[in-house]
Amino acid sequence: MRGSSARPKEISVTTGVDFELDDKTVDLLIQSGGDFTDLGENIAQQLGENAARNKLIVDHYVENKKEYGRTVIFALNIVNAIALSKLAQ
């Protein structure tokens, strides 16, 4: 197997985004017996569509682009990937 030219480096960006679960979501969680499958999609959608959070992530990369070089940014879902891509252009 060939060696990779990339050097993985995990970077976490604190976004300061907090949110509370609404009553409907809490009820869904209780009714499902704690199944987080749908809840996870709900939360991912909320986070992925948060414009301030997305801007902060892209701004962090742009400010550190010289240090990071070519970078892969992992998104929560397709909608989030599109939003991040548009902001980065």
N, C-alpha and C positions, 0 to 999 in steps of 0.2 A: 504494500500500500504506500502510495506517495505521501510525503509530508505536506502539511497544509502551510500555505504562505500566510495565512491569517493567524493572528494571535487573539483568541477570544478574551474579552475583558468585559465582565458584567458591570454596568454602571446603573445605579438606582438614582432616580431624580425624585426628591420629595416635592410633591405637588401641592400639599396642603388641602387637598380636596377631601372634604368630609361629607357624608350624607347619612340620613337616617332612613330606615326602612319604614314605609307607610304601613298602615293597618292591614291593607289588602295583602301586601307581601308577607307580613308576619303571619296572617291567617293561612296563606298558601303554604308557608313553611310548616306550620303546625299540622295542617291537613295532610301534608305529604309525608308526615312522620320524620321530618328532618331531611328530606331529599332536596339537596341544593341545586339540582340540575337546572330547573327553570329559574330559580333565584339567581344563579350565576349568570345566566343570559341577561336577566333584567339588570343586574349590576354592571355587567360588561357594556350593555347598551348605554346606561347612564354615564359611565366613565368615558366610553368611546366617543360620545357626542358632546362631552364637556369642552367647549371651545377654549376656555382659559387654561385647562389642563393640557390640551393638545398644543397650544401656543407655547406654554412653558417648556414642554418636552422638546419641541423643535428649536426654540430659542436657545435652550441649553446645548443642543448639538451644534448649532451655528456658532455660538460663542466659543466652543471648544473644538471646532472642526479641524484646526491645524494639529492639535494634539491627538485627536481620535483618528484622523484620516478617513479612508473609506469605511463606512459603517453600516451595519444592518440594525435597523430599529424594529423590534418586534411589536406588533399591534395586537389589540385585544380581539379584533374581528375585522372583516372586510371593510365595514363602514369606517372604523377607526383608522385602518391603513390608508384609505382614500383621503380622509381628513388630514392625516399627518403628511401625506405626500403633497397635497395641495398647498399646505402651509410651508413646506420646505422649498417650493419652487420659486 
